Amino acid sequence: MMLLTVIGAVLGTILTILVSYFTRNKARIGYQTSNLKIIGNLGLNLPQDFEVTLSGEKIESLYRSQVIVWNDGKNTINRTDITKDDPLRVVLDSQTKIFNVSLVGCSREINKAEAFDVDGNEVEISFDFWDKKDGVVLDILHTESKSEPIIKGTVKGLVNGIKNRGQIEYIKKIKKPWLLLLLSLSAPLLISILIAVLFVYVFYVFKETSTDMSYLNVFISVFIGAFIASFIGFAKFFSFKKKFPRTIKFKHPE
């Protein structure tokens, strides 16, 4: 029984650490980007006098970047939390020129979010407050950029908390949600069964079971603890790669 007590204590400690780590309050901003070439290096044999102008200005290239920025933590971010000397902003390559900025999507109108070009290659984002999962979607027309848009800024309580979540993968309606649920449960379920079988084998080898603790009871106890721990771990692992919140409504680019 001593081995069972030790193993139960270890599983309980691991589960407690996982729950406390993943449920703690933390300020964080997440963002994703996409880039679409509209004009530039098309490889077409065009006449020498062919040119493209925008607002009367000749342009050699035109790109459309879509940027989604949101509160990726649990704490509310207020306007007063953002420093004036280092505001929250989208930054493109220093040689890039921005032609137009549009706020094409947001989570809630009450956030009073705004975006405007403050420099040749920067777009500032402002809002009254962002609760968890609040955010905006920006469309930026600009010349060719050597780097992807990044988010910069200093927010109180936000230390290394601006996370690039990669390219935008536009969410589509899932036709069979039950299948997604089944797949998300299969890995923790399989891992839990294997761990429980291993524990039963260990108890069999060391003869640690008694009349009041059968192998079935060992299997069930270990399985439940392992399933909860592995499910939380898997859910949070994939949440680190999560996509933008569904609460942010906008029109997907064609």
C-alpha positions as CSV (number, residue, x, y, z in Angstrom):
1,M,0.0,0.0,0.0
2,M,3.0,2.3,0.5
3,L,3.7,2.4,-3.2
4,L,0.0,3.3,-3.9
5,T,0.2,6.1,-1.4
6,V,3.4,7.5,-3.0
7,I,2.0,7.3,-6.6
8,G,-1.3,8.9,-5.5
9,A,0.6,11.8,-3.9
10,V,2.7,12.2,-7.1
11,L,-0.3,12.3,-9.3
12,G,-2.1,14.7,-7.0
13,T,0.9,17.0,-7.0
14,I,1.2,17.0,-10.8
15,L,-2.5,17.7,-11.2
16,T,-2.3,20.6,-8.7
17,I,0.7,22.1,-10.5
18,L,-1.0,21.8,-13.9
19,V,-4.2,23.4,-12.7
20,S,-2.5,26.2,-10.8
21,Y,-0.2,27.0,-13.7
22,F,-2.8,27.1,-16.5
23,T,-5.5,28.9,-14.5
24,R,-3.3,31.7,-13.1
25,N,-4.0,35.2,-14.1
26,K,-1.6,36.6,-16.6
27,A,-1.6,39.6,-19.0
28,R,-0.9,38.7,-22.6
29,I,-1.6,40.0,-26.1
30,G,-1.7,37.7,-29.1
31,Y,-1.7,38.5,-32.8
32,Q,-1.7,36.8,-36.1
33,T,-1.0,38.1,-39.6
34,S,-1.6,37.3,-43.3
35,N,-0.1,38.9,-46.4
36,L,-1.4,39.2,-49.9
37,K,0.5,40.5,-52.9
38,I,-1.8,42.7,-55.1
39,I,0.8,44.4,-57.4
40,G,4.5,43.7,-57.9
41,N,6.8,41.4,-59.7
42,L,4.1,39.7,-61.6
43,G,6.4,38.5,-64.4
44,L,4.1,40.0,-67.1
45,N,5.4,41.6,-70.3
46,L,3.7,45.0,-69.9
47,P,4.2,48.1,-72.1
48,Q,7.0,50.4,-70.9
49,D,4.5,53.2,-70.3
50,F,2.3,51.0,-68.1
51,E,2.0,52.3,-64.6
52,V,-0.2,52.0,-61.5
53,T,-1.1,55.0,-59.4
54,L,-2.7,55.3,-56.0
55,S,-4.1,58.8,-55.0
56,G,-2.1,60.2,-57.9
57,E,1.2,58.6,-56.8
58,K,3.0,56.0,-58.9
59,I,3.5,52.8,-57.0
60,E,5.8,49.8,-57.9
61,S,4.2,47.3,-55.4
62,L,1.0,47.0,-53.4
63,Y,0.5,44.5,-50.6
64,R,-2.4,43.8,-48.2
65,S,-1.6,42.7,-44.7
66,Q,-4.3,41.6,-42.4
67,V,-3.5,41.8,-38.7
68,I,-5.6,40.4,-35.8
69,V,-4.7,41.6,-32.3
70,W,-6.5,40.5,-29.1
71,N,-6.3,40.2,-25.4
72,D,-4.9,36.7,-25.0
73,G,-4.7,36.7,-21.3
74,K,-7.2,36.7,-18.4
75,N,-6.7,40.2,-17.1
76,T,-8.5,43.3,-18.5
77,I,-6.3,45.7,-20.4
78,N,-7.3,49.4,-20.0
79,R,-6.3,52.4,-22.1
80,T,-4.4,53.8,-19.1
81,D,-2.3,50.6,-19.0
82,I,-0.7,51.4,-22.3
83,T,2.3,53.8,-22.1
84,K,2.2,57.0,-24.1
85,D,5.9,56.8,-25.1
86,D,5.6,53.2,-26.4
87,P,2.0,52.7,-27.5
88,L,0.5,49.5,-28.9
89,R,1.2,49.4,-32.6
90,V,1.8,47.4,-35.8
91,V,5.3,47.8,-37.2
92,L,6.4,47.0,-40.7
93,D,9.8,47.1,-42.3
94,S,11.4,50.6,-42.1
95,Q,11.5,50.9,-45.9
96,T,7.7,50.1,-46.1
97,K,5.2,52.9,-46.9
98,I,1.6,52.5,-45.7
99,F,-1.1,53.8,-48.0
100,N,-4.2,53.0,-46.0
101,V,-5.4,51.5,-42.7
102,S,-8.9,50.1,-42.1
103,L,-10.4,48.6,-39.0
104,V,-12.5,45.9,-40.6
105,G,-13.5,43.8,-37.5
106,C,-13.8,44.0,-33.8
107,S,-15.1,41.9,-30.9
108,R,-17.4,44.6,-29.4
109,E,-18.2,48.2,-30.3
110,I,-18.1,49.2,-26.6
111,N,-14.3,48.8,-26.7
112,K,-14.2,51.9,-28.9
113,A,-11.1,50.6,-30.8
114,E,-9.3,52.8,-33.3
115,A,-6.3,52.4,-35.6
116,F,-4.4,55.1,-37.5
117,D,-1.2,55.5,-39.4
118,V,1.2,57.5,-37.2
119,D,4.4,57.0,-39.2
120,G,5.4,55.7,-42.7
121,N,5.6,52.2,-41.4
122,E,3.6,52.1,-38.2
123,V,-0.1,51.8,-37.2
124,E,-1.1,52.7,-33.7
125,I,-4.0,50.8,-32.0
126,S,-6.1,52.4,-29.2
127,F,-9.1,51.3,-27.2
128,D,-10.9,52.0,-24.0
129,F,-10.5,48.5,-22.6
130,W,-10.1,44.9,-23.7
131,D,-11.5,42.1,-21.7
132,K,-10.4,38.5,-22.3
133,K,-10.7,37.7,-26.1
134,D,-11.5,41.3,-27.1
135,G,-9.6,42.5,-30.1
136,V,-9.5,44.0,-33.6
137,V,-8.8,43.2,-37.2
138,L,-6.8,45.6,-39.4
139,D,-6.4,45.8,-43.1
140,I,-3.2,47.6,-44.1
141,L,-2.3,48.5,-47.7
142,H,1.4,49.1,-48.1
143,T,4.4,48.7,-50.3
144,E,6.5,45.5,-50.2
145,S,7.9,44.7,-46.8
146,K,11.0,42.6,-46.1
147,S,9.4,41.3,-42.8
148,E,6.0,40.3,-41.5
149,P,4.1,42.8,-39.4
150,I,4.9,42.7,-35.7
151,I,3.2,44.1,-32.7
152,K,5.2,46.4,-30.3
153,G,4.3,48.4,-27.3
154,T,4.6,48.6,-23.5
155,V,1.6,47.6,-21.4
156,K,1.6,47.6,-17.6
157,G,1.8,44.1,-16.2
158,L,2.8,42.8,-19.6
159,V,6.3,41.5,-19.5
160,N,7.3,39.6,-22.7
161,G,3.6,39.1,-23.1
162,I,3.1,39.9,-26.8
163,K,2.9,36.6,-28.6
164,N,3.0,36.0,-32.3
165,R,0.5,33.2,-33.0
166,G,1.7,32.8,-36.6
167,Q,-0.3,33.0,-39.9
168,I,-4.0,33.5,-39.8
169,E,-6.0,30.4,-40.5
170,Y,-9.5,31.5,-41.1
171,I,-12.0,29.6,-39.0
172,K,-14.6,27.6,-41.0
173,K,-17.8,26.1,-39.6
174,I,-17.3,22.6,-38.4
175,K,-19.9,20.3,-40.0
176,K,-19.3,17.4,-37.5
177,P,-18.4,18.9,-34.1
178,W,-18.8,15.5,-32.5
179,L,-15.9,14.2,-34.6
180,L,-13.7,17.0,-33.4
181,L,-14.6,16.2,-29.8
182,L,-13.8,12.6,-30.3
183,L,-10.4,13.3,-31.8
184,S,-9.6,15.8,-29.0
185,L,-10.4,13.1,-26.3
186,S,-8.7,10.2,-28.0
187,A,-5.1,11.1,-27.2
188,P,-5.6,11.8,-23.4
189,L,-7.8,8.6,-23.3
190,L,-5.1,6.4,-24.8
191,I,-2.4,7.9,-22.7
192,S,-4.5,7.4,-19.5
193,I,-5.2,3.8,-20.4
194,L,-1.5,3.0,-21.0
195,I,-0.5,4.7,-17.7
196,A,-3.1,2.9,-15.7
197,V,-2.1,-0.5,-17.2
198,L,1.5,0.3,-16.4
199,F,0.6,1.0,-12.8
200,V,-1.4,-2.2,-12.5
201,Y,1.6,-4.1,-13.8
202,V,3.9,-2.4,-11.2
203,F,1.5,-3.3,-8.4
204,Y,1.3,-6.9,-9.7
205,V,5.1,-7.1,-9.7
206,F,5.6,-5.6,-6.3
207,K,2.5,-7.4,-4.8
208,E,1.2,-4.1,-3.4
209,T,-2.5,-4.8,-3.7
210,S,-4.6,-6.2,-0.9
211,T,-8.1,-7.4,-0.5
212,D,-9.5,-3.9,-0.1
213,M,-7.5,-2.5,-3.1
214,S,-8.0,-4.7,-6.2
215,Y,-6.3,-4.3,-9.5
216,L,-9.5,-2.9,-10.9
217,N,-9.6,-0.2,-8.2
218,V,-5.9,0.7,-9.0
219,F,-6.7,0.9,-12.7
220,I,-9.7,3.2,-12.2
221,S,-8.0,5.4,-9.7
222,V,-4.9,5.9,-11.8
223,F,-6.9,6.3,-15.0
224,I,-9.1,9.1,-13.6
225,G,-6.1,11.0,-12.3
226,A,-4.0,10.5,-15.5
227,F,-6.9,11.4,-17.8
228,I,-7.6,14.7,-16.0
229,A,-3.9,15.7,-16.0
230,S,-3.3,14.7,-19.6
231,F,-6.5,16.4,-20.8
232,I,-5.6,19.7,-19.2
233,G,-2.0,19.4,-20.5
234,F,-3.2,18.7,-24.1
235,A,-5.8,21.4,-24.0
236,K,-3.4,24.0,-22.8
237,F,-0.6,22.9,-25.1
238,F,-2.8,23.4,-28.2
239,S,-4.1,26.6,-26.8
240,F,-0.6,28.1,-27.1
241,K,-1.0,27.6,-30.8
242,K,-4.6,28.8,-30.7
243,K,-6.2,30.9,-33.4
244,F,-7.9,34.2,-32.9
245,P,-11.0,34.2,-30.8
246,R,-14.3,33.5,-32.5
247,T,-15.8,36.6,-30.8
248,I,-13.9,38.8,-33.3
249,K,-16.2,39.2,-36.2
250,F,-15.0,40.3,-39.7
251,K,-15.2,39.5,-43.3
252,H,-12.6,37.1,-44.6
253,P,-10.6,38.2,-47.6
254,E,-11.6,36.6,-50.9
